[in-house]
Each structure stands twice: as C-alpha cells, then as structure tokens.
Amino acid sequence: MHPSLYRVVYFPLSTITVNDFYRGLAFNLDLEATFRKVDLFKQIQEAIQGLYFERKVVPVIILDELQLASTYFLSDLYLLFNFSLDSVNPFVLILCGMPHLATKLSINHQQPLQQRLIMRYKMQPLAREETRGYLEHEMNQAGAKYPVLADTAIKAMAR
C-alpha cells in the first residue's frame, strides 16, 4: 500500500494485556505513549483522526492471531475504534485469526464489535496441487536447487 495514502500497522501480539496493546499501537503510530490507559486511548484516537482528516492518510490496522485474544481485549477493540462519526470510519481494521475467532465474536458480549464488522472472509484450504505449487515456489524463492520435500510430505501438508 502506498505510504502517502495508507499507514499500515501490523500487530501479531493478541495475547498481551489491553494496556500493552495500546502501548504497542501508540508506538506504531509514532506516539510517545503515556502511562495511563485513558490517556493512551485519547492519544490513539486523536492520532487516527489526525492521519485521516488532516494528512489524508488512512490508517490500516491489522490484528493477527485474534483467536487467542481475551474477551477484555476484544471488548476494548470496540471501544477504541468507536468514533463519534458514525458516517465515516477514519481507519481500516483487519481482524485475522483461525476459525475459533468467529465463535468468539458470535457471543452476545461481543455483539457491538460484531455489528461493526463490514466484511467477513473465510479462506478455504489449498488443494493438493495448489499446495505443491505454493511450496515449490517458496522453496525456489529461498534458493533451493532441487526438490526438498517428498511427495508424502506434501500430501500430509495438504491434508
């Protein structure tokens, strides 16, 4: 994504505390993180709005491995990314996780976050030949000069 149009923040640490998440997000938004959660909350929201409305840069925040996140973490996501501007979202939030994430989001307590999700996509597994092609491509990219994986290993990975 073009850096003059988008500010991408990738955050793979979903098992941390909410405060640690806020601190990490503040760091990735080039903020000097404050100590108190309420101040961090305000800093992050102001930074997102500043990027979007003043600099015309869309923050894209990617949260990975969210199936491991606590209920508190997910609840705070809704709060943090709930701006008073219902007609405009000054950011893109991408939640990534294994199938268990959908189950976590479906509980009644997570309804506010669930309602704010605009698009959902479930990736299907690769077929055996797609898996073979992907692995061969990646091995070639890594510099392999000959086949590294046996057919039985590729079949096992495809399963």
C-alpha positions in Angstrom: 0.0 0.0 0.0 1.3 3.4 -0.9 2.7 5.1 2.2 1.4 8.5 1.3 -2.1 7.2 1.2 -2.1 4.4 3.9 -0.4 3.9 7.3 -0.2 0.1 7.8 0.2 -1.2 11.3 0.6 -5.0 11.8 0.1 -6.2 15.3 0.5 -10.0 15.8 0.5 -10.0 19.7 -3.1 -10.7 20.7 -2.3 -12.5 24.0 -1.0 -9.4 25.7 -2.8 -7.1 28.0 -5.0 -4.3 26.8 -2.6 -1.7 28.1 0.3 -3.4 26.3 -1.8 -3.4 23.1 -2.5 0.3 23.5 1.2 1.0 24.1 2.2 -1.1 21.0 -0.4 0.7 18.8 0.8 4.1 20.1 4.4 3.1 19.3 3.4 2.0 15.8 1.6 5.3 15.3 4.8 7.2 16.2 3.3 8.4 19.5 5.1 8.9 22.8 3.0 6.6 24.9 1.6 7.9 28.1 1.3 5.8 31.2 -2.5 5.8 31.9 -4.8 3.8 29.7 -7.3 6.6 29.4 -4.6 8.9 28.1 -3.4 6.3 25.6 -6.9 5.8 24.4 -7.2 9.5 23.7 -3.8 9.7 22.1 -4.6 6.8 19.7 -8.0 8.1 18.7 -6.6 11.6 18.1 -3.7 10.1 16.0 -6.1 8.1 13.9 -8.3 11.1 13.3 -5.3 13.3 12.6 -3.9 10.9 10.0 -7.3 10.6 8.3 -8.7 14.1 8.4 -5.6 16.3 8.4 -3.0 14.3 6.5 -5.5 12.3 4.3 -3.7 9.1 5.2 -5.9 6.0 6.0 -4.6 4.0 9.0 -4.8 0.3 8.2 -4.5 -1.7 11.5 -4.0 -5.4 11.1 -4.5 -7.6 14.2 -3.4 -11.1 13.8 -4.0 -14.3 15.8 -7.1 -12.8 17.4 -8.5 -16.3 18.2 -6.1 -16.1 21.1 -7.3 -12.7 22.4 -9.1 -12.4 25.7 -12.7 -11.2 26.0 -11.4 -7.9 27.5 -9.1 -7.4 24.6 -11.9 -7.8 22.1 -14.2 -5.5 24.1 -11.6 -2.8 24.2 -11.2 -3.0 20.4 -14.8 -1.9 20.0 -14.3 0.9 22.5 -11.0 2.1 21.0 -12.3 2.1 17.4 -15.7 3.5 18.2 -15.5 7.1 16.9 -18.4 9.5 17.2 -18.5 9.8 13.5 -20.9 7.0 12.5 -21.0 8.1 8.9 -17.2 7.9 8.5 -14.6 5.3 9.6 -11.3 7.1 9.8 -9.4 3.7 9.6 -9.5 0.2 8.3 -9.3 -2.5 10.9 -8.5 -6.1 9.7 -9.0 -8.9 12.2 -7.3 -12.1 11.4 -7.5 -15.4 13.1 -8.3 -19.1 13.0 -11.9 -20.3 12.8 -12.3 -20.1 16.5 -12.3 -16.3 16.2 -15.7 -16.4 14.6 -17.0 -18.3 17.5 -15.5 -15.8 20.0 -17.1 -12.9 18.1 -20.5 -14.6 18.0 -21.0 -14.5 21.8 -23.6 -11.9 23.0 -20.9 -9.9 24.8 -19.1 -9.2 21.6 -22.2 -8.0 19.7 -21.1 -4.4 19.5 -17.8 -5.4 17.8 -19.6 -8.0 15.6 -22.0 -5.3 14.4 -19.2 -3.0 13.3 -17.6 -5.7 11.0 -18.4 -4.7 7.4 -16.9 -7.6 5.6 -16.0 -11.2 6.6 -13.9 -13.6 4.5 -13.1 -17.2 5.3 -10.1 -18.6 3.4 -10.5 -22.2 2.1 -7.5 -24.6 2.3 -5.4 -25.1 -0.8 -6.0 -28.2 -2.9 -3.1 -30.7 -3.1 -1.7 -29.4 -6.4 -2.0 -25.8 -5.2 -0.1 -26.8 -2.1 2.6 -28.4 -4.2 2.9 -25.3 -6.4 3.0 -23.0 -3.4 5.7 -25.0 -1.7 7.8 -25.3 -4.8 7.6 -21.6 -5.4 8.6 -20.8 -1.9 11.5 -23.2 -1.9 12.7 -21.7 -5.2 12.4 -18.2 -3.7 14.5 -19.5 -0.8 17.2 -20.7 -3.2 16.5 -24.4 -3.3 18.2 -26.0 -6.4 16.4 -29.4 -6.1 13.2 -30.7 -4.6 13.4 -30.6 -0.8 10.1 -32.2 0.2 9.0 -35.7 -0.6 5.5 -36.3 -2.2 4.3 -37.9 1.1 5.3 -34.7 3.0 3.4 -32.5 0.5 0.3 -34.7 0.7 0.5 -34.6 4.5 0.7 -30.8 4.5 -2.2 -30.5 2.0 -4.3 -32.6 4.4 
